[in-house]
Amino acid sequence: MKESVAPIPRPALQPAVETVRKRFRIWRKKGPAKRRIPTGLWDQAVGLCRDHSLSKVSRALRLNYDGLKNRVHKTQDIGLGSDIGFVKLDLGAPLVSSAEWRVEMEASNGAKMTLSVKGTPGDLVELSRVFWSQGQ
């Protein structure tokens, strides 16, 4: 007599993952296999990576791990989904000459620049523009 082995239960996927998986399944059924995934579906997949691992999301949605990883990193590089804040400088406001300024910038290629200025900071916009364009 042969004993049957019960299948190992898989942990239930959270509703958000299941919803996006269904959307991918519908999209895959609608057209030819060799076409680009719409931006909206990619955005949803990237959004899931905030709460789930890249590996789990790529397997659940049947996506290329490296492709998903690259998209997640691109959104983090531009500040979406990361804890890096955006600071707006009002350069039109009058500057106090005794003020001390410290501006730190880090580009996605690893380049860093720190400006420490006492008094009027000069042309911060132009300095920033040069810094950000040097990595491209």
Backbone torsions as a table, in degrees:
resi	resn	phi	psi	omega
1	MET	NA	134.2	-177.8
2	LYS	-94.3	132.1	177.4
3	GLU	-91.4	136.5	176.5
4	SER	-94.7	141.2	-179.5
5	VAL	-98.9	128.6	179.9
6	ALA	-68.6	139.9	178.9
7	PRO	-64.7	147.6	178.1
8	ILE	-72.6	124.3	-179.3
9	PRO	-67.6	132.5	175.8
10	ARG	-86.3	141.7	177.7
11	PRO	-62.4	139.8	-179.1
12	ALA	-65.0	137.2	176.1
13	LEU	-77.8	146.9	178.4
14	GLN	-67.1	153.3	-176.6
15	PRO	-54.1	-36.0	-178.7
16	ALA	-63.4	-42.9	179.8
17	VAL	-65.2	-43.2	-179.3
18	GLU	-63.7	-39.7	178.8
19	THR	-62.4	-46.4	-179.5
20	VAL	-68.0	-37.2	177.7
21	ARG	-60.8	-40.9	177.5
22	LYS	-64.0	-38.9	178.6
23	ARG	-63.9	-41.5	176.4
24	PHE	-64.1	-40.8	-180.0
25	ARG	-61.7	-44.1	178.5
26	ILE	-63.4	-44.5	-179.5
27	TRP	-62.4	-41.1	-179.0
28	ARG	-65.7	-33.3	-179.4
29	LYS	-74.0	-23.7	-171.9
30	LYS	-78.0	-21.2	-173.5
31	GLY	-149.6	-171.2	-179.7
32	PRO	-66.4	156.2	-175.9
33	ALA	-68.9	-35.9	-175.2
34	LYS	-91.6	78.7	175.3
35	ARG	-148.8	160.9	-177.5
36	ARG	-74.9	142.9	175.1
37	ILE	-73.4	131.6	179.9
38	PRO	-60.0	148.7	-178.9
39	THR	-56.3	-39.8	-179.4
40	GLY	-60.3	-40.3	177.7
41	LEU	-68.9	-40.5	176.3
42	TRP	-60.1	-43.5	-179.3
43	ASP	-59.9	-40.0	178.9
44	GLN	-66.3	-41.3	178.7
45	ALA	-63.3	-44.1	178.4
46	VAL	-62.7	-40.4	179.0
47	GLY	-60.5	-35.2	178.5
48	LEU	-65.2	-26.4	-177.8
49	CYS	-71.8	-8.1	174.1
50	ARG	-72.0	-30.4	-176.9
51	ASP	-111.3	-13.5	-175.8
52	HIS	-133.0	159.1	180.0
53	SER	-70.5	154.7	176.0
54	LEU	-56.8	-42.2	-178.1
55	SER	-61.0	-46.6	-178.6
56	LYS	-63.6	-44.0	-178.2
57	VAL	-67.7	-44.2	-178.5
58	SER	-63.7	-38.2	177.6
59	ARG	-70.0	-44.3	-177.4
60	ALA	-63.6	-36.5	-176.7
61	LEU	-98.3	-0.3	-178.0
62	ARG	55.8	52.4	179.0
63	LEU	-112.1	155.0	174.3
64	ASN	-66.0	124.6	-176.5
65	TYR	-57.9	-48.5	-177.2
66	ASP	-66.0	-37.0	177.3
67	GLY	-63.0	-43.2	178.2
68	LEU	-66.7	-42.3	-179.9
69	LYS	-59.5	-44.5	179.3
70	ASN	-61.2	-42.0	179.7
71	ARG	-67.5	-37.9	177.7
72	VAL	-63.6	-44.0	-179.7
73	HIS	-66.7	-34.6	178.0
74	LYS	-63.9	-41.6	179.5
75	THR	-68.0	-33.3	177.5
76	GLN	-71.2	-35.1	179.3
77	ASP	-62.7	-32.9	-179.7
78	ILE	-94.4	7.5	172.9
79	GLY	94.2	1.2	178.5
80	LEU	-85.2	131.6	177.4
81	GLY	75.1	7.3	177.8
82	SER	-114.7	170.7	-177.4
83	ASP	-93.6	14.3	176.4
84	ILE	-82.1	128.1	-177.8
85	GLY	-92.2	162.7	176.0
86	PHE	-104.2	131.7	-179.3
87	VAL	-117.7	122.7	178.2
88	LYS	-93.0	126.4	177.1
89	LEU	-102.1	125.5	176.2
90	ASP	-89.5	92.4	-176.4
91	LEU	-80.8	-4.5	177.3
92	GLY	-85.9	-14.7	-179.3
93	ALA	-73.9	148.7	178.1
94	PRO	-64.3	137.0	-178.0
95	LEU	-99.1	138.4	177.7
96	VAL	-84.9	129.1	-173.6
97	SER	-68.0	-20.6	-178.9
98	SER	-92.2	2.1	-178.0
99	ALA	-70.3	150.0	174.6
100	GLU	-109.3	133.9	-177.5
101	TRP	-119.0	139.6	171.9
102	ARG	-138.6	117.5	179.7
103	VAL	-121.7	125.0	178.5
104	GLU	-116.3	132.7	178.4
105	MET	-130.5	143.8	175.5
106	GLU	-137.4	124.1	-180.0
107	ALA	-86.9	163.3	-178.9
108	SER	-65.3	-20.5	178.7
109	ASN	-84.9	2.9	177.4
110	GLY	97.9	-9.6	179.3
111	ALA	-65.8	141.3	-179.4
112	LYS	-129.2	147.4	175.3
113	MET	-142.9	133.7	176.5
114	THR	-124.5	128.2	176.8
115	LEU	-111.6	124.7	173.9
116	SER	-121.0	114.3	-173.7
117	VAL	-130.9	138.3	174.0
118	LYS	-110.8	127.5	-177.2
119	GLY	96.4	-152.8	-178.8
120	THR	-70.5	127.0	-172.7
121	PRO	-75.4	-2.6	-179.4
122	GLY	77.5	-148.4	-175.4
123	ASP	-94.3	81.3	179.7
124	LEU	-62.5	-35.6	-178.1
125	VAL	-62.6	-47.1	-178.8
126	GLU	-66.9	-41.8	177.1
127	LEU	-60.4	-43.0	178.9
128	SER	-64.6	-43.6	-179.6
129	ARG	-59.7	-44.5	178.8
130	VAL	-62.9	-44.3	179.8
131	PHE	-60.8	-49.9	-176.0
132	TRP	-67.9	-30.0	-178.2
133	SER	-81.8	-17.4	-176.9
134	GLN	-66.1	-25.7	-178.5
135	GLY	-86.9	-1.6	-175.1
136	GLN	-103.6	NA	NA
